[in-house]
Amino acid sequence: MSLVAYPPLPIFDLDTDPARSFPFLLEFTKDLSLPHSFENGRVVGSSPFAFREPGLWNYVDVDLDNLMFSELGDLTASEQYVEQPVSFDIEHYSLEGPLHEGEFLFPPFDSTVSLDGAQTWKYDPLAMKAFEIVQAIERSAHSPKTDSPNISECSTSTEMSCTNFFSPHQLRKFLDTYWERWYPNWPTIHRPLFDPLRTPSFLIAAMAIMGACHSQEPQERANSKFWANVVEKFVFEELEQIEAETFKVDQRHTIQLLQAACIMCIYQHWNGTKASKKRIRRQRFMTLVSVCRDVGISRATHRDYRFISQADFDWRSFVETEEMIRTFIWIYMIDTAFVIFNNFPPRMVLGELRMDVASPERCFQASSAEECFLGIQWWLCKTQRKQAQTPSSLLDFIRAFCRDEIDASFTDIYAHEAYMNYFAVTSALHVLMFNMGNGIIDDIKQRLGPVRRGLKNWRAVWNRRLAIDRSNKGTIASFDISIEPETEACGSQDELNIVTRTDHELCHSEDWRRPGFWRHASEYWLLCRVFLERMESTQKGLEAAENLSGQGSARSRVESKILARYDETDMEELHRFLLICAGK
């Protein structure tokens, strides 16, 4: 797929259409595979991480060559790892010590050595995390529920396949791939503070599945499909337990579980079988939304950082709140994706979006507390956040686009928000269109007004933001990333053009900071405008028909729809419509 690189817009040309065709959506709706749909066929290379020093912990000596599922349950607490005294800065390296800002918390590995045997597992810091995952999968596979593959009768080779797939070496490899190839599309987990040794096993397992899906090895991609079903079951059994609990559940634990559930929903719906896709839309996602409501979407708000000094700034608290905000936003955008691509009624309503807007990527991706704090202050200054006339929630932000025409001063203010928030606005406009097209009121001319204003305001704000990106890169770098179109062609799933680095390149890659598929929000805007024009045209036809015969409302209502059926599993009908729009 070729991405069209449009010439830079004049700085104040706010009425130019930001998109004129659907190069991304045409490929996305082919529904070939998750890497292809989200443009990960063309992928940057991976590199070893520079994390904690090896040899800091002792691990249980287990003969993994002979390890079976039944033996995993015998590991006791006394056999788990303990800290090993060392002669250098223990405060810096200890699990209990304070975080060194900017350090990526992940144990190093020697990629020239096979880590699948007992001689390497027993010394690997990730060994116990691998044990936890395999144990959990064993329990899930043997549970009474049968909505996922049952491996209780599987052979020893299948059991060992699970142990190998989730081995420390493979976990490290898949997590590496996750950050490099998938993370930009779903920037919800904070990488600089991510520590796999402290992260729950269900989230590590889900991230590993997504990473394996983007592997260079065809066999690993194939294996991810099988184990995805079991991990999905594992994750949602945990989520259902939280949904059923009557006592207060740890909020941080629940958010991480929601993140794991999101990853599995995305994986299964864009990479799974038809049965998996239906199960996600009709069952799993509803559970996910229910838990969101139990947690309290309106609780996902930052404190007022206008009056916080750098000395009092709690970086980890900001990160955890931002992860919560982003998780809820992306759950909403998954919901809207089902509306747009599957004609599936939304499970969330706009009135629920009372979480804060997402902060810019430069704040969320910051490698230190100081960098994060300065980014937040710059953002607050530009957007005048927390002040009376500025939106206090994502719902207010969406309403601001749909209520009245945004004047020049507020266009500039809104142009300094995170790109993720613009994507949320276009998604909300699609939901409004869906609800209007399926209502009982035939005369929808007046009801289309908010959508029409939303599209016009969104175009002005988006164009202003692009102008800022293109004309003032030195300043914008301190506040957010740019989404300048890429000029390289994207490869197909059958032709993964992966650029790999050699093992001796120890420098950390910055490719995970690149913008994801959401940089194509302008195509979603264009699609919504096409839907609007089609609906308005149909309305005019309806009025003409009624003037002539007094009939025609039912027929016109049917003709206004792009997708004839609800809850469509594939995107073929929408793809054909886009081809017609493209003149193909």
C-alpha positions in Angstrom: 0.0 0.0 0.0 1.3 3.4 -0.9 0.7 6.3 1.4 0.1 9.5 -0.4 2.3 12.4 0.9 0.3 15.5 0.3 2.1 18.9 -0.1 2.2 20.9 3.1 -0.8 23.0 3.8 -0.6 26.8 4.0 -0.3 27.7 7.7 -3.8 29.3 7.9 -5.6 27.3 5.2 -8.1 25.7 7.6 -10.8 24.9 5.1 -8.7 22.5 3.0 -9.9 18.9 3.2 -7.2 17.0 5.1 -8.0 13.8 3.2 -9.2 13.3 -0.3 -9.1 9.5 -0.6 -8.9 6.3 1.5 -5.5 4.7 1.0 -5.3 3.4 4.6 -9.0 2.4 4.9 -8.9 0.6 1.6 -6.1 -1.6 2.9 -7.6 -1.9 6.4 -11.0 -3.2 5.1 -9.3 -6.0 3.1 -9.2 -7.7 6.5 -6.1 -9.8 5.6 -4.4 -9.9 9.0 -3.7 -7.7 12.0 -0.2 -6.7 10.9 -1.4 -5.9 7.4 -4.5 -3.9 8.6 -2.5 -1.8 11.0 0.4 -1.2 8.6 2.8 -3.4 10.4 3.8 -5.3 7.3 6.4 -2.6 7.0 8.1 -2.7 10.3 11.1 -1.2 11.8 13.8 -3.4 13.3 14.2 -4.6 16.9 17.1 -4.2 19.1 18.2 -5.6 22.4 17.2 -3.6 25.4 19.6 -2.1 27.9 18.0 -3.1 31.2 19.1 -4.4 34.6 22.3 -6.3 35.1 22.0 -10.1 35.0 22.7 -12.3 38.0 20.8 -10.2 40.6 18.5 -12.9 41.6 18.7 -16.6 42.3 15.9 -18.8 40.8 14.7 -22.3 41.5 16.7 -25.0 39.8 14.1 -26.8 37.7 14.7 -29.4 35.0 12.6 -27.8 32.4 13.4 -30.5 29.8 11.1 -32.8 31.8 8.7 -30.2 33.1 5.0 -30.9 32.5 1.9 -29.0 33.3 1.2 -31.2 36.3 4.5 -30.4 37.9 4.2 -26.6 37.7 1.8 -26.5 40.6 4.4 -27.9 43.0 6.5 -24.7 43.1 6.2 -23.2 46.5 6.7 -19.7 47.7 10.0 -20.7 49.2 11.3 -21.7 45.8 10.6 -18.3 44.3 13.4 -15.9 43.6 15.1 -13.8 46.3 17.4 -10.9 46.0 21.1 -11.7 45.7 23.5 -9.4 47.5 25.8 -7.7 45.1 28.9 -5.5 45.5 27.7 -2.5 43.4 24.9 0.0 43.8 22.2 -2.2 45.3 19.8 0.8 45.7 19.9 1.3 42.0 19.4 -2.3 41.0 17.3 -3.8 43.7 13.7 -4.6 43.0 12.7 -2.7 46.1 15.0 0.3 45.4 13.9 3.6 43.8 13.5 3.8 40.1 16.4 5.3 38.1 14.7 7.7 35.8 15.0 6.9 32.1 16.0 3.3 32.8 13.9 0.6 30.9 13.2 -2.1 33.4 13.8 -5.3 31.6 16.6 -7.9 32.1 19.2 -8.2 29.3 19.9 -11.3 27.4 22.4 -12.8 25.1 20.7 -13.4 21.8 23.4 -15.7 20.7 22.6 -18.3 23.4 19.5 -20.5 23.3 17.4 -19.8 26.4 15.0 -22.7 26.1 17.0 -25.3 28.1 17.2 -25.8 31.8 20.7 -24.4 32.1 19.5 -21.0 31.0 15.9 -20.9 32.4 17.0 -21.4 36.0 19.2 -18.3 36.0 16.8 -16.1 34.0 15.0 -13.3 35.8 11.9 -13.9 33.8 11.7 -17.6 34.8 9.1 -17.2 37.5 7.0 -15.0 35.3 7.1 -17.7 32.6 6.1 -20.3 35.3 3.1 -18.1 36.4 1.8 -17.8 32.8 2.1 -21.5 32.1 0.4 -22.4 35.4 -2.4 -20.0 34.6 -2.9 -21.4 31.2 -3.0 -24.9 32.6 -5.7 -23.9 35.0 -7.7 -22.1 32.3 -7.3 -24.9 29.8 -8.7 -27.4 32.4 -11.6 -25.2 33.6 -15.2 -26.2 32.8 -15.8 -23.5 30.3 -15.5 -24.6 26.7 -15.5 -21.4 24.7 -11.8 -21.8 24.0 -9.7 -24.8 22.8 -9.6 -27.6 25.4 -6.0 -28.8 25.9 -6.7 -31.0 28.9 -6.4 -34.1 26.6 -3.4 -32.7 24.7 -0.2 -34.6 24.3 3.1 -34.0 26.1 4.3 -32.2 23.0 1.5 -29.7 23.2 2.3 -29.1 26.9 5.9 -28.5 26.0 4.9 -26.3 23.1 3.2 -24.0 25.7 6.3 -24.1 27.9 8.5 -23.2 25.0 6.2 -20.5 23.6 6.1 -18.7 26.9 9.7 -19.4 27.9 11.8 -16.4 29.2 13.6 -16.1 25.9 10.4 -16.1 23.9 8.7 -13.7 26.3 11.6 -11.3 26.0 11.6 -11.6 22.2 7.8 -11.1 21.9 7.8 -8.2 24.3 10.6 -6.6 22.3 8.5 -7.1 19.1 5.4 -5.7 20.9 7.0 -2.4 21.7 8.7 -2.0 18.3 5.8 -3.1 16.1 2.5 -2.9 17.9 2.8 -0.3 20.6 2.6 2.8 18.3 -0.9 1.7 17.3 -2.1 1.3 20.9 0.0 3.6 23.1 -1.7 2.8 26.4 1.0 1.1 28.5 3.8 3.4 29.7 7.1 1.9 28.4 9.7 3.7 30.4 8.3 2.5 33.7 7.2 -0.9 32.5 8.7 -3.7 34.5 7.8 -7.3 33.4 8.8 -8.7 36.8 6.2 -6.5 38.5 3.6 -6.7 35.7 0.7 -9.3 36.2 1.1 -12.5 34.2 -2.2 -12.0 32.3 -0.9 -8.7 30.8 2.5 -10.2 30.0 0.8 -13.1 28.3 -1.5 -10.8 26.2 1.5 -8.6 25.2 3.4 -11.8 24.2 0.6 -13.0 22.0 0.4 -9.6 20.2 4.2 -9.5 19.8 4.3 -13.1 18.4 1.6 -12.0 15.9 4.2 -9.6 14.5 7.1 -12.0 14.5 9.3 -12.5 11.5 8.9 -16.3 11.9 5.7 -17.7 10.2 5.6 -20.5 12.8 5.5 -18.1 15.7 2.7 -16.1 14.0 0.8 -19.4 13.6 1.4 -20.4 17.2 0.1 -17.1 18.4 -3.3 -17.9 16.9 -3.6 -21.1 18.9 -2.4 -19.7 22.2 -4.4 -16.6 21.7 -7.6 -18.6 22.4 -6.3 -19.9 25.6 -4.9 -16.6 26.8 -8.2 -14.9 25.9 -9.9 -17.4 28.1 -7.4 -16.9 30.9 -7.7 -13.1 30.8 -11.5 -13.0 30.7 -11.9 -15.5 33.4 -9.9 -13.1 35.6 -12.1 -10.2 34.4 -15.3 -12.0 35.1 -14.1 -12.7 38.6 -13.6 -8.9 39.2 -17.0 -8.2 37.7 -18.5 -10.6 40.2 -16.7 -9.4 43.3 -18.7 -7.5 45.8 -15.7 -6.0 47.7 -13.4 -3.3 46.4 -10.8 -4.6 44.0 -7.4 -2.9 43.5 -7.8 -0.3 40.9 -4.3 -0.6 39.4 -4.7 -4.4 39.0 -8.1 -3.9 37.3 -6.7 -1.3 34.8 -3.9 -3.7 33.9 -6.5 -6.5 33.4 -8.6 -4.2 31.2 -5.4 -3.5 29.2 -4.9 -7.2 28.7 -8.5 -7.7 27.7 -8.2 -4.8 25.2 -5.2 -6.4 23.6 -7.0 -9.8 23.3 -10.1 -8.1 21.9 -8.0 -6.3 19.2 -6.0 -9.5 18.4 -9.0 -11.8 18.1 -11.2 -9.4 16.2 -8.6 -8.5 13.6 -6.6 -11.7 13.5 -8.9 -14.4 14.7 -11.4 -16.7 13.1 -15.0 -15.6 12.4 -16.1 -17.4 15.6 -13.5 -15.5 17.6 -14.6 -12.2 16.1 -18.2 -12.8 16.9 -17.4 -13.9 20.4 -15.4 -10.7 21.0 -18.2 -8.4 19.8 -21.1 -10.2 21.4 -19.7 -11.5 24.6 -16.2 -10.4 25.7 -16.4 -6.7 24.9 -19.6 -6.3 26.9 -17.8 -7.8 29.9 -15.0 -5.3 29.4 -17.4 -2.4 29.3 -19.2 -3.5 32.4 -15.9 -3.6 34.4 -15.1 -0.1 33.1 -18.3 1.1 34.6 -17.7 -0.7 37.8 -14.3 1.0 38.1 -15.8 4.4 37.3 -14.9 6.1 34.0 -15.3 9.5 35.6 -12.5 8.6 38.1 -9.9 8.7 35.3 -8.9 12.3 35.8 -5.6 14.0 36.6 -5.0 16.3 39.5 -4.6 20.0 38.7 -0.9 20.2 37.8 -1.0 24.0 37.3 -0.1 24.4 41.0 2.3 21.5 41.5 6.0 22.1 41.7 8.5 19.8 40.1 9.6 18.7 43.6 6.1 17.6 44.5 5.4 15.9 41.1 4.6 12.2 41.4 5.6 10.7 38.1 4.3 7.2 38.8 0.9 8.6 39.9 0.6 10.6 36.7 1.6 7.6 34.6 -1.0 5.3 36.3 -3.8 7.9 35.9 -2.8 8.5 32.3 -2.8 4.8 31.6 -6.3 4.6 33.0 -7.5 7.5 30.9 -6.0 6.0 27.7 -7.4 2.6 28.4 -10.9 3.9 28.7 -10.5 6.0 25.6 -9.3 3.1 23.6 -12.1 0.9 24.9 -14.5 3.5 23.5 -12.6 3.6 20.2 -12.8 -0.2 19.9 -16.6 0.2 20.5 -16.8 2.8 17.7 -14.7 0.5 15.4 -17.4 -2.1 15.7 -19.9 0.5 14.7 -18.0 1.8 11.7 -16.7 -1.5 10.3 -19.3 -4.1 11.5 -22.5 -2.0 11.8 -22.7 -3.2 15.4 -24.7 -1.0 17.8 -22.4 0.8 20.3 -22.1 -0.5 23.8 -21.0 2.8 25.3 -22.8 6.1 25.2 -21.2 9.5 24.7 -22.5 10.7 28.1 -20.1 8.2 29.8 -16.9 9.8 28.4 -16.2 11.8 31.5 -12.6 10.9 31.7 -9.9 13.5 31.0 -8.6 13.9 27.5 -5.3 12.1 26.9 -2.1 14.0 27.4 0.3 14.4 24.4 2.7 11.6 23.6 5.7 13.7 24.7 4.3 13.7 28.2 3.3 10.0 28.3 6.5 8.8 26.6 8.8 10.9 28.7 11.8 9.0 30.0 12.1 10.9 33.2 10.0 12.7 35.8 11.6 16.0 34.8 10.9 15.6 31.1 7.3 14.6 31.8 6.7 17.5 34.2 8.0 20.1 31.7 5.9 18.5 29.0 2.8 18.8 31.1 3.5 22.4 32.0 4.0 23.3 28.3 0.8 21.5 27.4 -1.2 23.2 30.1 0.1 26.6 29.0 -0.9 26.0 25.4 -4.3 24.5 26.0 -5.3 26.5 29.1 -6.5 23.2 30.6 -8.5 23.3 33.9 -9.7 26.8 33.1 -13.4 27.7 32.9 -13.9 27.9 29.1 -11.8 24.9 28.2 -13.2 21.3 28.1 -12.8 19.4 31.4 -13.4 16.0 30.0 -13.4 14.0 26.7 -17.1 14.4 26.5 -16.8 18.2 26.8 -14.1 18.2 24.1 -16.4 16.3 21.7 -19.3 18.6 22.5 -17.1 21.7 21.8 -16.6 20.5 18.2 -20.3 19.8 17.7 -21.9 22.8 19.5 -20.9 25.9 17.6 -18.2 27.0 15.1 -14.9 27.2 16.9 -13.3 30.6 16.6 -9.7 31.2 15.7 -8.4 31.5 19.3 -9.9 28.2 20.4 -8.8 26.5 17.2 -5.3 27.3 18.2 -5.9 26.0 21.7 -7.5 22.7 20.5 -4.7 22.3 18.0 -2.3 21.5 20.9 -4.1 18.5 22.2 -3.0 14.9 21.7 -3.7 13.3 18.3 -5.5 10.5 20.2 -8.2 13.0 21.2 -8.9 14.0 17.6 -9.3 10.4 16.7 -11.8 10.1 19.5 -13.8 13.0 18.1 -14.1 11.5 14.6 -15.1 8.2 16.2 -17.8 9.9 18.1 -19.1 11.6 15.0 -19.5 8.1 13.4 -21.5 7.0 16.4 -23.8 10.0 16.1 -24.3 9.2 12.4 -25.1 5.5 13.2 -27.7 6.6 15.8 -29.4 9.1 13.5 -29.5 6.6 10.6 -31.2 4.0 12.8 -33.7 6.3 14.6 -37.4 6.5 14.2 -37.6 10.1 13.1 -37.7 10.5 9.3 -36.8 14.2 9.2 -33.2 14.2 10.3 -32.1 17.4 8.6 -31.9 19.4 11.8 -30.4 16.5 13.7 -27.5 16.3 11.3 -26.5 19.9 12.3 -24.1 18.8 15.2 -22.3 16.3 13.0 -22.0 18.9 10.2 -20.5 21.4 12.6 -18.3 18.7 14.2 -16.8 17.9 10.8 -16.2 21.5 9.9 -14.6 22.3 13.3 -12.5 19.1 13.2 -11.1 20.0 9.8 -10.1 23.5 11.0 -8.4 22.1 14.2 -6.7 19.3 12.4 -5.3 21.6 9.6 -4.1 24.0 12.2 -2.3 21.2 14.0 -0.7 20.0 10.8 0.4 23.6 10.1 2.0 23.7 13.6 3.8 20.4 13.1 5.2 21.5 9.7 6.2 25.1 10.5 7.5 24.8 14.0 9.1 21.5 14.5 11.6 22.8 17.0 8.9 23.8 19.4 6.4 21.0 18.7 9.1 18.5 19.6 8.8 19.6 23.2 5.1 18.9 23.3 4.0 16.1 21.0 5.0 13.9 18.1 4.5 14.8 14.5 2.4 12.7 12.1 4.1 13.7 8.9 3.0 11.1 6.2 5.5 8.3 5.6 6.7 8.0 2.0 7.8 4.4 2.1 5.4 1.8 0.9 3.9 -0.7 3.3 4.5 -4.3 2.5 1.8 -7.0 2.7 1.5 -9.7 5.3 3.2 -12.2 3.0 6.1 -9.8 2.5 7.1 -8.5 5.9 9.8 -5.9 5.1 11.4 -6.0 8.5 14.7 -4.2 8.9 16.6 -6.0 11.6 19.6 -4.8 13.6 22.6 -6.8 14.3 23.1 -8.2 17.8 26.0 -6.0 18.6 23.9 -2.8 18.2 23.1 -2.2 21.8 21.6 1.3 21.5 18.0 1.5 22.3 15.6 2.0 19.4 13.4 5.0 19.4 11.0 3.5 16.8 8.4 2.8 19.4 7.8 6.5 19.7 6.5 6.8 16.1 2.8 7.6 15.4 0.5 4.6 14.8 -2.5 4.1 12.5 -4.4 6.9 14.3 -2.4 9.4 12.2 -5.0 8.5 9.5 -7.8 10.0 11.5 -8.4 12.4 8.5 -9.6 9.4 6.5 -12.2 8.6 9.2 -13.2 12.2 9.0 -13.6 11.9 5.2 -15.6 8.6 5.6 -18.0 10.3 8.1 -18.5 13.2 5.7 -19.3 10.8 2.9 -21.8 9.1 5.1 -23.3 12.5 6.0 -23.6 13.6 2.4 -25.2 10.3 1.5 -27.7 10.7 4.3 -28.5 14.3 3.3 -28.9 13.3 -0.3 -31.2 10.5 0.7 -33.2 12.9 2.9 -33.7 15.2 -0.2 -34.8 12.2 -2.2 -37.2 11.3 0.5 -38.7 14.8 0.6 -39.1 14.8 -3.2 -40.8 11.4 -3.1 -43.2 12.4 -0.4 -44.1 15.5 -2.3 -45.0 13.5 -5.3 -46.6 10.4 -3.8 -46.6 10.8 0.0 -44.6 7.6 0.2 -41.0 6.4 0.0 -39.7 6.8 3.6 -39.0 3.2 4.3 -37.2 2.7 1.0 -35.1 5.9 1.4 -34.1 4.8 4.9 -32.8 1.5 3.6 -30.9 3.2 0.7 -29.2 5.6 3.1 -27.3 2.8 4.8 -23.8 1.8 3.7 -24.0 -1.6 5.4 -27.2 -3.5 4.8 -26.8 -5.9 7.7 -26.1 -5.4 11.3 -23.3 -7.2 13.2 -21.3 -8.0 10.0 -18.2 -10.0 10.8 -16.2 -9.1 7.7 -15.7 -5.7 6.1 -16.3 -6.7 2.5 -19.3 -4.5 2.0 -17.6 -1.4 3.4 -14.5 -2.3 1.3 -16.6 -2.4 -1.9 -18.2 1.0 -1.0 -14.7 2.5 -0.5 -13.6 1.1 -3.9 -16.6 2.8 -5.5 -15.6 6.1 -3.8 -12.1 5.6 -5.2 -13.5 5.1 -8.7 -12.2 1.5 -8.9 
